[in-house]
Amino acid sequence: MGSKFIAALRCFFKCPAETMRLMLSLNPPYDSRAVEVVKAHCPGIEVESVGFYVGLFLALVFLALCVMAYILSLLYGMGGI
């Protein structure tokens, strides 16, 4: 899982728009242009798993930002900042 996750992240950073297009299409007939661009920039990656791993990464980033906002609100409420 680790190598697939890292490969999906590298692919996301190389072509974020096409990866997001793959992530947002829920049904298997994906956008053909997005599939071609992802396969050209990221050879050897499973197109079906890119959306899952990128979505997981974005969810973890969102969770981390929410935790940071909560901690900052606690500090602000205590008068620490």
mmCIF file of the N, C-alpha and C atoms, coordinates in Angstrom:
data_MODEL
# 
_entry.id   MODEL 
# 
loop_
_atom_site.group_PDB 
_atom_site.id 
_atom_site.type_symbol 
_atom_site.label_atom_id 
_atom_site.label_alt_id 
_atom_site.label_comp_id 
_atom_site.label_asym_id 
_atom_site.label_entity_id 
_atom_site.label_seq_id 
_atom_site.pdbx_PDB_ins_code 
_atom_site.Cartn_x 
_atom_site.Cartn_y 
_atom_site.Cartn_z 
_atom_site.occupancy 
_atom_site.B_iso_or_equiv 
_atom_site.pdbx_formal_charge 
_atom_site.auth_seq_id 
_atom_site.auth_comp_id 
_atom_site.auth_asym_id 
_atom_site.auth_atom_id 
_atom_site.pdbx_PDB_model_num 
ATOM 1   N N  . MET A 1 1  ? 0.813   -1.187 0.000   1.00 0.00 ? 1  MET A N  1 
ATOM 2   C CA . MET A 1 1  ? 0.000   0.000  0.000   1.00 0.00 ? 1  MET A CA 1 
ATOM 3   C C  . MET A 1 1  ? 0.857   1.252  0.000   1.00 0.00 ? 1  MET A C  1 
ATOM 4   N N  . GLY A 1 2  ? 1.981   1.214  0.688   1.00 0.00 ? 2  GLY A N  1 
ATOM 5   C CA . GLY A 1 2  ? 2.835   2.384  0.791   1.00 0.00 ? 2  GLY A CA 1 
ATOM 6   C C  . GLY A 1 2  ? 3.363   2.846  -0.549  1.00 0.00 ? 2  GLY A C  1 
ATOM 7   N N  . SER A 1 3  ? 3.827   1.914  -1.373  1.00 0.00 ? 3  SER A N  1 
ATOM 8   C CA . SER A 1 3  ? 4.380   2.314  -2.666  1.00 0.00 ? 3  SER A CA 1 
ATOM 9   C C  . SER A 1 3  ? 3.291   2.815  -3.610  1.00 0.00 ? 3  SER A C  1 
ATOM 10  N N  . LYS A 1 4  ? 2.100   2.230  -3.546  1.00 0.00 ? 4  LYS A N  1 
ATOM 11  C CA . LYS A 1 4  ? 0.996   2.711  -4.380  1.00 0.00 ? 4  LYS A CA 1 
ATOM 12  C C  . LYS A 1 4  ? 0.561   4.103  -3.943  1.00 0.00 ? 4  LYS A C  1 
ATOM 13  N N  . PHE A 1 5  ? 0.554   4.334  -2.638  1.00 0.00 ? 5  PHE A N  1 
ATOM 14  C CA . PHE A 1 5  ? 0.166   5.637  -2.104  1.00 0.00 ? 5  PHE A CA 1 
ATOM 15  C C  . PHE A 1 5  ? 1.154   6.711  -2.543  1.00 0.00 ? 5  PHE A C  1 
ATOM 16  N N  . ILE A 1 6  ? 2.443   6.429  -2.431  1.00 0.00 ? 6  ILE A N  1 
ATOM 17  C CA . ILE A 1 6  ? 3.480   7.385  -2.828  1.00 0.00 ? 6  ILE A CA 1 
ATOM 18  C C  . ILE A 1 6  ? 3.427   7.633  -4.330  1.00 0.00 ? 6  ILE A C  1 
ATOM 19  N N  . ALA A 1 7  ? 3.218   6.579  -5.115  1.00 0.00 ? 7  ALA A N  1 
ATOM 20  C CA . ALA A 1 7  ? 3.123   6.745  -6.567  1.00 0.00 ? 7  ALA A CA 1 
ATOM 21  C C  . ALA A 1 7  ? 1.917   7.593  -6.948  1.00 0.00 ? 7  ALA A C  1 
ATOM 22  N N  . ALA A 1 8  ? 0.805   7.402  -6.257  1.00 0.00 ? 8  ALA A N  1 
ATOM 23  C CA . ALA A 1 8  ? -0.383  8.213  -6.536  1.00 0.00 ? 8  ALA A CA 1 
ATOM 24  C C  . ALA A 1 8  ? -0.147  9.670  -6.167  1.00 0.00 ? 8  ALA A C  1 
ATOM 25  N N  . LEU A 1 9  ? 0.565   9.921  -5.075  1.00 0.00 ? 9  LEU A N  1 
ATOM 26  C CA . LEU A 1 9  ? 0.870   11.298 -4.695  1.00 0.00 ? 9  LEU A CA 1 
ATOM 27  C C  . LEU A 1 9  ? 1.801   11.964 -5.694  1.00 0.00 ? 9  LEU A C  1 
ATOM 28  N N  . ARG A 1 10 ? 2.790   11.226 -6.165  1.00 0.00 ? 10 ARG A N  1 
ATOM 29  C CA . ARG A 1 10 ? 3.684   11.784 -7.188  1.00 0.00 ? 10 ARG A CA 1 
ATOM 30  C C  . ARG A 1 10 ? 2.907   12.126 -8.450  1.00 0.00 ? 10 ARG A C  1 
ATOM 31  N N  . CYS A 1 11 ? 2.000   11.255 -8.803  1.00 0.00 ? 11 CYS A N  1 
ATOM 32  C CA . CYS A 1 11 ? 1.174   11.501 -9.978  1.00 0.00 ? 11 CYS A CA 1 
ATOM 33  C C  . CYS A 1 11 ? 0.282   12.718 -9.751  1.00 0.00 ? 11 CYS A C  1 
ATOM 34  N N  . PHE A 1 12 ? -0.244  12.868 -8.543  1.00 0.00 ? 12 PHE A N  1 
ATOM 35  C CA . PHE A 1 12 ? -1.088  14.018 -8.219  1.00 0.00 ? 12 PHE A CA 1 
ATOM 36  C C  . PHE A 1 12 ? -0.301  15.315 -8.328  1.00 0.00 ? 12 PHE A C  1 
ATOM 37  N N  . PHE A 1 13 ? 0.958   15.312 -7.885  1.00 0.00 ? 13 PHE A N  1 
ATOM 38  C CA . PHE A 1 13 ? 1.755   16.528 -7.952  1.00 0.00 ? 13 PHE A CA 1 
ATOM 39  C C  . PHE A 1 13 ? 2.221   16.826 -9.377  1.00 0.00 ? 13 PHE A C  1 
ATOM 40  N N  . LYS A 1 14 ? 2.341   15.798 -10.227 1.00 0.00 ? 14 LYS A N  1 
ATOM 41  C CA . LYS A 1 14 ? 2.731   16.019 -11.621 1.00 0.00 ? 14 LYS A CA 1 
ATOM 42  C C  . LYS A 1 14 ? 1.585   16.578 -12.455 1.00 0.00 ? 14 LYS A C  1 
ATOM 43  N N  . CYS A 1 15 ? 0.395   16.041 -12.290 1.00 0.00 ? 15 CYS A N  1 
ATOM 44  C CA . CYS A 1 15 ? -0.771  16.508 -13.064 1.00 0.00 ? 15 CYS A CA 1 
ATOM 45  C C  . CYS A 1 15 ? -2.008  16.522 -12.163 1.00 0.00 ? 15 CYS A C  1 
ATOM 46  N N  . PRO A 1 16 ? -2.146  17.585 -11.355 1.00 0.00 ? 16 PRO A N  1 
ATOM 47  C CA . PRO A 1 16 ? -3.234  17.616 -10.371 1.00 0.00 ? 16 PRO A CA 1 
ATOM 48  C C  . PRO A 1 16 ? -4.630  17.705 -10.985 1.00 0.00 ? 16 PRO A C  1 
ATOM 49  N N  . ALA A 1 17 ? -4.786  18.432 -12.077 1.00 0.00 ? 17 ALA A N  1 
ATOM 50  C CA . ALA A 1 17 ? -6.129  18.594 -12.658 1.00 0.00 ? 17 ALA A CA 1 
ATOM 51  C C  . ALA A 1 17 ? -6.667  17.268 -13.183 1.00 0.00 ? 17 ALA A C  1 
ATOM 52  N N  . GLU A 1 18 ? -5.839  16.522 -13.865 1.00 0.00 ? 18 GLU A N  1 
ATOM 53  C CA . GLU A 1 18 ? -6.286  15.243 -14.422 1.00 0.00 ? 18 GLU A CA 1 
ATOM 54  C C  . GLU A 1 18 ? -6.536  14.219 -13.312 1.00 0.00 ? 18 GLU A C  1 
ATOM 55  N N  . THR A 1 19 ? -5.711  14.263 -12.276 1.00 0.00 ? 19 THR A N  1 
ATOM 56  C CA . THR A 1 19 ? -5.912  13.345 -11.160 1.00 0.00 ? 19 THR A CA 1 
ATOM 57  C C  . THR A 1 19 ? -7.214  13.653 -10.430 1.00 0.00 ? 19 THR A C  1 
ATOM 58  N N  . MET A 1 20 ? -7.513  14.934 -10.267 1.00 0.00 ? 20 MET A N  1 
ATOM 59  C CA . MET A 1 20 ? -8.786  15.312 -9.635  1.00 0.00 ? 20 MET A CA 1 
ATOM 60  C C  . MET A 1 20 ? -9.963  14.888 -10.509 1.00 0.00 ? 20 MET A C  1 
ATOM 61  N N  . ARG A 1 21 ? -9.797  14.989 -11.814 1.00 0.00 ? 21 ARG A N  1 
ATOM 62  C CA . ARG A 1 21 ? -10.856 14.547 -12.727 1.00 0.00 ? 21 ARG A CA 1 
ATOM 63  C C  . ARG A 1 21 ? -11.107 13.049 -12.569 1.00 0.00 ? 21 ARG A C  1 
ATOM 64  N N  . LEU A 1 22 ? -10.041 12.284 -12.408 1.00 0.00 ? 22 LEU A N  1 
ATOM 65  C CA . LEU A 1 22 ? -10.193 10.843 -12.172 1.00 0.00 ? 22 LEU A CA 1 
ATOM 66  C C  . LEU A 1 22 ? -10.835 10.570 -10.821 1.00 0.00 ? 22 LEU A C  1 
ATOM 67  N N  . MET A 1 23 ? -10.459 11.364 -9.823  1.00 0.00 ? 23 MET A N  1 
ATOM 68  C CA . MET A 1 23 ? -10.996 11.143 -8.490  1.00 0.00 ? 23 MET A CA 1 
ATOM 69  C C  . MET A 1 23 ? -12.490 11.460 -8.433  1.00 0.00 ? 23 MET A C  1 
ATOM 70  N N  . LEU A 1 24 ? -12.924 12.459 -9.165  1.00 0.00 ? 24 LEU A N  1 
ATOM 71  C CA . LEU A 1 24 ? -14.322 12.873 -9.105  1.00 0.00 ? 24 LEU A CA 1 
ATOM 72  C C  . LEU A 1 24 ? -15.245 12.021 -9.963  1.00 0.00 ? 24 LEU A C  1 
ATOM 73  N N  . SER A 1 25 ? -14.696 11.275 -10.917 1.00 0.00 ? 25 SER A N  1 
ATOM 74  C CA . SER A 1 25 ? -15.549 10.390 -11.712 1.00 0.00 ? 25 SER A CA 1 
ATOM 75  C C  . SER A 1 25 ? -15.696 9.069  -10.963 1.00 0.00 ? 25 SER A C  1 
ATOM 76  N N  . LEU A 1 26 ? -16.907 8.763  -10.562 1.00 0.00 ? 26 LEU A N  1 
ATOM 77  C CA . LEU A 1 26 ? -17.137 7.604  -9.702  1.00 0.00 ? 26 LEU A CA 1 
ATOM 78  C C  . LEU A 1 26 ? -17.287 6.302  -10.473 1.00 0.00 ? 26 LEU A C  1 
ATOM 79  N N  . ASN A 1 27 ? -17.743 6.371  -11.689 1.00 0.00 ? 27 ASN A N  1 
ATOM 80  C CA . ASN A 1 27 ? -18.006 5.157  -12.468 1.00 0.00 ? 27 ASN A CA 1 
ATOM 81  C C  . ASN A 1 27 ? -16.802 4.811  -13.331 1.00 0.00 ? 27 ASN A C  1 
ATOM 82  N N  . PRO A 1 28 ? -16.579 3.541  -13.624 1.00 0.00 ? 28 PRO A N  1 
ATOM 83  C CA . PRO A 1 28 ? -15.417 3.104  -14.394 1.00 0.00 ? 28 PRO A CA 1 
ATOM 84  C C  . PRO A 1 28 ? -15.223 3.722  -15.776 1.00 0.00 ? 28 PRO A C  1 
ATOM 85  N N  . PRO A 1 29 ? -16.228 4.146  -16.523 1.00 0.00 ? 29 PRO A N  1 
ATOM 86  C CA . PRO A 1 29 ? -15.856 4.818  -17.780 1.00 0.00 ? 29 PRO A CA 1 
ATOM 87  C C  . PRO A 1 29 ? -15.287 6.206  -17.492 1.00 0.00 ? 29 PRO A C  1 
ATOM 88  N N  . TYR A 1 30 ? -13.994 6.238  -17.170 1.00 0.00 ? 30 TYR A N  1 
ATOM 89  C CA . TYR A 1 30 ? -13.333 7.489  -16.819 1.00 0.00 ? 30 TYR A CA 1 
ATOM 90  C C  . TYR A 1 30 ? -13.182 8.376  -18.043 1.00 0.00 ? 30 TYR A C  1 
ATOM 91  N N  . ASP A 1 31 ? -12.867 9.645  -17.798 1.00 0.00 ? 31 ASP A N  1 
ATOM 92  C CA . ASP A 1 31 ? -12.586 10.595 -18.867 1.00 0.00 ? 31 ASP A CA 1 
ATOM 93  C C  . ASP A 1 31 ? -11.343 10.113 -19.616 1.00 0.00 ? 31 ASP A C  1 
ATOM 94  N N  . SER A 1 32 ? -11.481 9.878  -20.903 1.00 0.00 ? 32 SER A N  1 
ATOM 95  C CA . SER A 1 32 ? -10.373 9.282  -21.671 1.00 0.00 ? 32 SER A CA 1 
ATOM 96  C C  . SER A 1 32 ? -9.163  10.203 -21.721 1.00 0.00 ? 32 SER A C  1 
ATOM 97  N N  . ARG A 1 33 ? -9.383  11.512 -21.782 1.00 0.00 ? 33 ARG A N  1 
ATOM 98  C CA . ARG A 1 33 ? -8.261  12.448 -21.826 1.00 0.00 ? 33 ARG A CA 1 
ATOM 99  C C  . ARG A 1 33 ? -7.480  12.397 -20.514 1.00 0.00 ? 33 ARG A C  1 
ATOM 100 N N  . ALA A 1 34 ? -8.192  12.337 -19.410 1.00 0.00 ? 34 ALA A N  1 
ATOM 101 C CA . ALA A 1 34 ? -7.529  12.278 -18.104 1.00 0.00 ? 34 ALA A CA 1 
ATOM 102 C C  . ALA A 1 34 ? -6.724  10.992 -17.962 1.00 0.00 ? 34 ALA A C  1 
ATOM 103 N N  . VAL A 1 35 ? -7.282  9.885  -18.424 1.00 0.00 ? 35 VAL A N  1 
ATOM 104 C CA . VAL A 1 35 ? -6.573  8.605  -18.344 1.00 0.00 ? 35 VAL A CA 1 
ATOM 105 C C  . VAL A 1 35 ? -5.307  8.645  -19.188 1.00 0.00 ? 35 VAL A C  1 
ATOM 106 N N  . GLU A 1 36 ? -5.382  9.214  -20.388 1.00 0.00 ? 36 GLU A N  1 
ATOM 107 C CA . GLU A 1 36 ? -4.206  9.297  -21.259 1.00 0.00 ? 36 GLU A CA 1 
ATOM 108 C C  . GLU A 1 36 ? -3.117  10.160 -20.642 1.00 0.00 ? 36 GLU A C  1 
ATOM 109 N N  . VAL A 1 37 ? -3.497  11.305 -20.068 1.00 0.00 ? 37 VAL A N  1 
ATOM 110 C CA . VAL A 1 37 ? -2.506  12.198 -19.464 1.00 0.00 ? 37 VAL A CA 1 
ATOM 111 C C  . VAL A 1 37 ? -1.855  11.543 -18.254 1.00 0.00 ? 37 VAL A C  1 
ATOM 112 N N  . VAL A 1 38 ? -2.648  10.887 -17.427 1.00 0.00 ? 38 VAL A N  1 
ATOM 113 C CA . VAL A 1 38 ? -2.092  10.227 -16.240 1.00 0.00 ? 38 VAL A CA 1 
ATOM 114 C C  . VAL A 1 38 ? -1.164  9.092  -16.647 1.00 0.00 ? 38 VAL A C  1 
ATOM 115 N N  . LYS A 1 39 ? -1.555  8.309  -17.639 1.00 0.00 ? 39 LYS A N  1 
ATOM 116 C CA . LYS A 1 39 ? -0.685  7.210  -18.089 1.00 0.00 ? 39 LYS A CA 1 
ATOM 117 C C  . LYS A 1 39 ? 0.590   7.735  -18.735 1.00 0.00 ? 39 LYS A C  1 
ATOM 118 N N  . ALA A 1 40 ? 0.515   8.904  -19.411 1.00 0.00 ? 40 ALA A N  1 
ATOM 119 C CA . ALA A 1 40 ? 1.705   9.476  -20.039 1.00 0.00 ? 40 ALA A CA 1 
ATOM 120 C C  . ALA A 1 40 ? 2.677   10.021 -18.990 1.00 0.00 ? 40 ALA A C  1 
ATOM 121 N N  . HIS A 1 41 ? 2.159   10.683 -17.965 1.00 0.00 ? 41 HIS A N  1 
ATOM 122 C CA . HIS A 1 41 ? 3.018   11.289 -16.950 1.00 0.00 ? 41 HIS A CA 1 
ATOM 123 C C  . HIS A 1 41 ? 3.426   10.303 -15.861 1.00 0.00 ? 41 HIS A C  1 
ATOM 124 N N  . CYS A 1 42 ? 2.620   9.297  -15.639 1.00 0.00 ? 42 CYS A N  1 
ATOM 125 C CA . CYS A 1 42 ? 2.878   8.333  -14.562 1.00 0.00 ? 42 CYS A CA 1 
ATOM 126 C C  . CYS A 1 42 ? 2.769   6.912  -15.111 1.00 0.00 ? 42 CYS A C  1 
ATOM 127 N N  . PRO A 1 43 ? 3.771   6.453  -15.837 1.00 0.00 ? 43 PRO A N  1 
ATOM 128 C CA . PRO A 1 43 ? 3.676   5.099  -16.394 1.00 0.00 ? 43 PRO A CA 1 
ATOM 129 C C  . PRO A 1 43 ? 3.731   4.041  -15.291 1.00 0.00 ? 43 PRO A C  1 
ATOM 130 N N  . GLY A 1 44 ? 2.967   3.006  -15.485 1.00 0.00 ? 44 GLY A N  1 
ATOM 131 C CA . GLY A 1 44 ? 2.971   1.899  -14.546 1.00 0.00 ? 44 GLY A CA 1 
ATOM 132 C C  . GLY A 1 44 ? 2.085   2.081  -13.331 1.00 0.00 ? 44 GLY A C  1 
ATOM 133 N N  . ILE A 1 45 ? 1.263   3.093  -13.325 1.00 0.00 ? 45 ILE A N  1 
ATOM 134 C CA . ILE A 1 45 ? 0.369   3.310  -12.184 1.00 0.00 ? 45 ILE A CA 1 
ATOM 135 C C  . ILE A 1 45 ? -1.023  2.809  -12.531 1.00 0.00 ? 45 ILE A C  1 
ATOM 136 N N  . GLU A 1 46 ? -1.721  2.275  -11.537 1.00 0.00 ? 46 GLU A N  1 
ATOM 137 C CA . GLU A 1 46 ? -3.088  1.810  -11.749 1.00 0.00 ? 46 GLU A CA 1 
ATOM 138 C C  . GLU A 1 46 ? -4.022  3.017  -11.721 1.00 0.00 ? 46 GLU A C  1 
ATOM 139 N N  . VAL A 1 47 ? -4.666  3.281  -12.828 1.00 0.00 ? 47 VAL A N  1 
ATOM 140 C CA . VAL A 1 47 ? -5.530  4.453  -12.936 1.00 0.00 ? 47 VAL A CA 1 
ATOM 141 C C  . VAL A 1 47 ? -6.707  4.347  -11.969 1.00 0.00 ? 47 VAL A C  1 
ATOM 142 N N  . GLU A 1 48 ? -7.162  3.138  -11.718 1.00 0.00 ? 48 GLU A N  1 
ATOM 143 C CA . GLU A 1 48 ? -8.316  2.947  -10.843 1.00 0.00 ? 48 GLU A CA 1 
ATOM 144 C C  . GLU A 1 48 ? -8.010  3.330  -9.395  1.00 0.00 ? 48 GLU A C  1 
ATOM 145 N N  . SER A 1 49 ? -6.763  3.168  -8.973  1.00 0.00 ? 49 SER A N  1 
ATOM 146 C CA . SER A 1 49 ? -6.427  3.431  -7.576  1.00 0.00 ? 49 SER A CA 1 
ATOM 147 C C  . SER A 1 49 ? -5.960  4.855  -7.319  1.00 0.00 ? 49 SER A C  1 
ATOM 148 N N  . VAL A 1 50 ? -5.681  5.617  -8.363  1.00 0.00 ? 50 VAL A N  1 
ATOM 149 C CA . VAL A 1 50 ? -5.176  6.977  -8.176  1.00 0.00 ? 50 VAL A CA 1 
ATOM 150 C C  . VAL A 1 50 ? -6.186  7.828  -7.416  1.00 0.00 ? 50 VAL A C  1 
ATOM 151 N N  . GLY A 1 51 ? -7.431  7.781  -7.822  1.00 0.00 ? 51 GLY A N  1 
ATOM 152 C CA . GLY A 1 51 ? -8.458  8.588  -7.172  1.00 0.00 ? 51 GLY A CA 1 
ATOM 153 C C  . GLY A 1 51 ? -8.634  8.241  -5.710  1.00 0.00 ? 51 GLY A C  1 
ATOM 154 N N  . PHE A 1 52 ? -8.572  6.957  -5.391  1.00 0.00 ? 52 PHE A N  1 
ATOM 155 C CA . PHE A 1 52 ? -8.726  6.520  -3.998  1.00 0.00 ? 52 PHE A CA 1 
ATOM 156 C C  . PHE A 1 52 ? -7.604  7.060  -3.128  1.00 0.00 ? 52 PHE A C  1 
ATOM 157 N N  . TYR A 1 53 ? -6.366  6.891  -3.573  1.00 0.00 ? 53 TYR A N  1 
ATOM 158 C CA . TYR A 1 53 ? -5.232  7.303  -2.757  1.00 0.00 ? 53 TYR A CA 1 
ATOM 159 C C  . TYR A 1 53 ? -5.123  8.819  -2.659  1.00 0.00 ? 53 TYR A C  1 
ATOM 160 N N  . VAL A 1 54 ? -5.432  9.533  -3.726  1.00 0.00 ? 54 VAL A N  1 
ATOM 161 C CA . VAL A 1 54 ? -5.405  10.995 -3.670  1.00 0.00 ? 54 VAL A CA 1 
ATOM 162 C C  . VAL A 1 54 ? -6.516  11.501 -2.756  1.00 0.00 ? 54 VAL A C  1 
ATOM 163 N N  . GLY A 1 55 ? -7.678  10.881 -2.831  1.00 0.00 ? 55 GLY A N  1 
ATOM 164 C CA . GLY A 1 55 ? -8.762  11.251 -1.928  1.00 0.00 ? 55 GLY A CA 1 
ATOM 165 C C  . GLY A 1 55 ? -8.401  11.006 -0.472  1.00 0.00 ? 55 GLY A C  1 
ATOM 166 N N  . LEU A 1 56 ? -7.734  9.901  -0.209  1.00 0.00 ? 56 LEU A N  1 
ATOM 167 C CA . LEU A 1 56 ? -7.272  9.595  1.145   1.00 0.00 ? 56 LEU A CA 1 
ATOM 168 C C  . LEU A 1 56 ? -6.271  10.638 1.626   1.00 0.00 ? 56 LEU A C  1 
ATOM 169 N N  . PHE A 1 57 ? -5.346  11.027 0.762   1.00 0.00 ? 57 PHE A N  1 
ATOM 170 C CA . PHE A 1 57 ? -4.359  12.054 1.105   1.00 0.00 ? 57 PHE A CA 1 
ATOM 171 C C  . PHE A 1 57 ? -5.036  13.383 1.412   1.00 0.00 ? 57 PHE A C  1 
ATOM 172 N N  . LEU A 1 58 ? -5.982  13.797 0.571   1.00 0.00 ? 58 LEU A N  1 
ATOM 173 C CA . LEU A 1 58 ? -6.666  15.066 0.792   1.00 0.00 ? 58 LEU A CA 1 
ATOM 174 C C  . LEU A 1 58 ? -7.502  15.032 2.069   1.00 0.00 ? 58 LEU A C  1 
ATOM 175 N N  . ALA A 1 59 ? -8.072  13.885 2.392   1.00 0.00 ? 59 ALA A N  1 
ATOM 176 C CA . ALA A 1 59 ? -8.826  13.759 3.644   1.00 0.00 ? 59 ALA A CA 1 
ATOM 177 C C  . ALA A 1 59 ? -7.900  13.894 4.852   1.00 0.00 ? 59 ALA A C  1 
ATOM 178 N N  . LEU A 1 60 ? -6.711  13.315 4.773   1.00 0.00 ? 60 LEU A N  1 
ATOM 179 C CA . LEU A 1 60 ? -5.752  13.435 5.874   1.00 0.00 ? 60 LEU A CA 1 
ATOM 180 C C  . LEU A 1 60 ? -5.261  14.871 6.036   1.00 0.00 ? 60 LEU A C  1 
ATOM 181 N N  . VAL A 1 61 ? -5.039  15.562 4.918   1.00 0.00 ? 61 VAL A N  1 
ATOM 182 C CA . VAL A 1 61 ? -4.642  16.972 4.979   1.00 0.00 ? 61 VAL A CA 1 
ATOM 183 C C  . VAL A 1 61 ? -5.753  17.797 5.627   1.00 0.00 ? 61 VAL A C  1 
ATOM 184 N N  . PHE A 1 62 ? -6.992  17.547 5.228   1.00 0.00 ? 62 PHE A N  1 
ATOM 185 C CA . PHE A 1 62 ? -8.121  18.269 5.805   1.00 0.00 ? 62 PHE A CA 1 
ATOM 186 C C  . PHE A 1 62 ? -8.226  18.008 7.306   1.00 0.00 ? 62 PHE A C  1 
ATOM 187 N N  . LEU A 1 63 ? -8.047  16.770 7.712   1.00 0.00 ? 63 LEU A N  1 
ATOM 188 C CA . LEU A 1 63 ? -8.100  16.424 9.130   1.00 0.00 ? 63 LEU A CA 1 
ATOM 189 C C  . LEU A 1 63 ? -6.999  17.138 9.911   1.00 0.00 ? 63 LEU A C  1 
ATOM 190 N N  . ALA A 1 64 ? -5.792  17.182 9.356   1.00 0.00 ? 64 ALA A N  1 
ATOM 191 C CA . ALA A 1 64 ? -4.685  17.865 10.025  1.00 0.00 ? 64 ALA A CA 1 
ATOM 192 C C  . ALA A 1 64 ? -4.964  19.360 10.158  1.00 0.00 ? 64 ALA A C  1 
ATOM 193 N N  . LEU A 1 65 ? -5.528  19.965 9.128   1.00 0.00 ? 65 LEU A N  1 
ATOM 194 C CA . LEU A 1 65 ? -5.852  21.390 9.202   1.00 0.00 ? 65 LEU A CA 1 
ATOM 195 C C  . LEU A 1 65 ? -6.951  21.663 10.224  1.00 0.00 ? 65 LEU A C  1 
ATOM 196 N N  . CYS A 1 66 ? -7.915  20.770 10.328  1.00 0.00 ? 66 CYS A N  1 
ATOM 197 C CA . CYS A 1 66 ? -8.974  20.928 11.333  1.00 0.00 ? 66 CYS A CA 1 
ATOM 198 C C  . CYS A 1 66 ? -8.409  20.828 12.743  1.00 0.00 ? 66 CYS A C  1 
ATOM 199 N N  . VAL A 1 67 ? -7.501  19.904 12.967  1.00 0.00 ? 67 VAL A N  1 
ATOM 200 C CA . VAL A 1 67 ? -6.878  19.757 14.286  1.00 0.00 ? 67 VAL A CA 1 
ATOM 201 C C  . VAL A 1 67 ? -6.061  20.999 14.620  1.00 0.00 ? 67 VAL A C  1 
ATOM 202 N N  . MET A 1 68 ? -5.320  21.521 13.642  1.00 0.00 ? 68 MET A N  1 
ATOM 203 C CA . MET A 1 68 ? -4.544  22.736 13.881  1.00 0.00 ? 68 MET A CA 1 
ATOM 204 C C  . MET A 1 68 ? -5.452  23.917 14.190  1.00 0.00 ? 68 MET A C  1 
ATOM 205 N N  . ALA A 1 69 ? -6.562  24.044 13.481  1.00 0.00 ? 69 ALA A N  1 
ATOM 206 C CA . ALA A 1 69 ? -7.499  25.132 13.745  1.00 0.00 ? 69 ALA A CA 1 
ATOM 207 C C  . ALA A 1 69 ? -8.097  25.001 15.141  1.00 0.00 ? 69 ALA A C  1 
ATOM 208 N N  . TYR A 1 70 ? -8.397  23.790 15.558  1.00 0.00 ? 70 TYR A N  1 
ATOM 209 C CA . TYR A 1 70 ? -8.943  23.564 16.897  1.00 0.00 ? 70 TYR A CA 1 
ATOM 210 C C  . TYR A 1 70 ? -7.924  23.942 17.969  1.00 0.00 ? 70 TYR A C  1 
ATOM 211 N N  . ILE A 1 71 ? -6.686  23.541 17.781  1.00 0.00 ? 71 ILE A N  1 
ATOM 212 C CA . ILE A 1 71 ? -5.638  23.872 18.750  1.00 0.00 ? 71 ILE A CA 1 
ATOM 213 C C  . ILE A 1 71 ? -5.427  25.377 18.813  1.00 0.00 ? 71 ILE A C  1 
ATOM 214 N N  . LEU A 1 72 ? -5.425  26.030 17.658  1.00 0.00 ? 72 LEU A N  1 
ATOM 215 C CA . LEU A 1 72 ? -5.266  27.485 17.651  1.00 0.00 ? 72 LEU A CA 1 
ATOM 216 C C  . LEU A 1 72 ? -6.441  28.177 18.328  1.00 0.00 ? 72 LEU A C  1 
ATOM 217 N N  . SER A 1 73 ? -7.643  27.652 18.147  1.00 0.00 ? 73 SER A N  1 
ATOM 218 C CA . SER A 1 73 ? -8.796  28.265 18.815  1.00 0.00 ? 73 SER A CA 1 
ATOM 219 C C  . SER A 1 73 ? -8.712  28.079 20.329  1.00 0.00 ? 73 SER A C  1 
ATOM 220 N N  . LEU A 1 74 ? -8.206  26.929 20.776  1.00 0.00 ? 74 LEU A N  1 
ATOM 221 C CA . LEU A 1 74 ? -8.009  26.728 22.214  1.00 0.00 ? 74 LEU A CA 1 
ATOM 222 C C  . LEU A 1 74 ? -6.965  27.688 22.769  1.00 0.00 ? 74 LEU A C  1 
ATOM 223 N N  . LEU A 1 75 ? -5.869  27.846 22.041  1.00 0.00 ? 75 LEU A N  1 
ATOM 224 C CA . LEU A 1 75 ? -4.825  28.770 22.485  1.00 0.00 ? 75 LEU A CA 1 
ATOM 225 C C  . LEU A 1 75 ? -5.332  30.204 22.508  1.00 0.00 ? 75 LEU A C  1 
ATOM 226 N N  . TYR A 1 76 ? -6.099  30.564 21.518  1.00 0.00 ? 76 TYR A N  1 
ATOM 227 C CA . TYR A 1 76 ? -6.642  31.918 21.454  1.00 0.00 ? 76 TYR A CA 1 
ATOM 228 C C  . TYR A 1 76 ? -7.632  32.147 22.594  1.00 0.00 ? 76 TYR A C  1 
ATOM 229 N N  . GLY A 1 77 ? -8.428  31.146 22.922  1.00 0.00 ? 77 GLY A N  1 
ATOM 230 C CA . GLY A 1 77 ? -9.389  31.252 24.012  1.00 0.00 ? 77 GLY A CA 1 
ATOM 231 C C  . GLY A 1 77 ? -8.724  31.371 25.373  1.00 0.00 ? 77 GLY A C  1 
ATOM 232 N N  . MET A 1 78 ? -7.552  30.770 25.516  1.00 0.00 ? 78 MET A N  1 
ATOM 233 C CA . MET A 1 78 ? -6.821  30.851 26.779  1.00 0.00 ? 78 MET A CA 1 
ATOM 234 C C  . MET A 1 78 ? -6.033  32.148 26.883  1.00 0.00 ? 78 MET A C  1 
ATOM 235 N N  . GLY A 1 79 ? -5.938  32.886 25.788  1.00 0.00 ? 79 GLY A N  1 
ATOM 236 C CA . GLY A 1 79 ? -5.161  34.122 25.796  1.00 0.00 ? 79 GLY A CA 1 
ATOM 237 C C  . GLY A 1 79 ? -3.697  33.900 25.481  1.00 0.00 ? 79 GLY A C  1 
ATOM 238 N N  . GLY A 1 80 ? -3.377  32.748 24.919  1.00 0.00 ? 80 GLY A N  1 
ATOM 239 C CA . GLY A 1 80 ? -1.985  32.431 24.601  1.00 0.00 ? 80 GLY A CA 1 
ATOM 240 C C  . GLY A 1 80 ? -1.472  33.114 23.350  1.00 0.00 ? 80 GLY A C  1 
ATOM 241 N N  . ILE A 1 81 ? -2.361  33.485 22.469  1.00 0.00 ? 81 ILE A N  1 
ATOM 242 C CA . ILE A 1 81 ? -1.918  34.127 21.224  1.00 0.00 ? 81 ILE A CA 1 
ATOM 243 C C  . ILE A 1 81 ? -2.475  35.526 21.167  1.00 0.00 ? 81 ILE A C  1 
# 
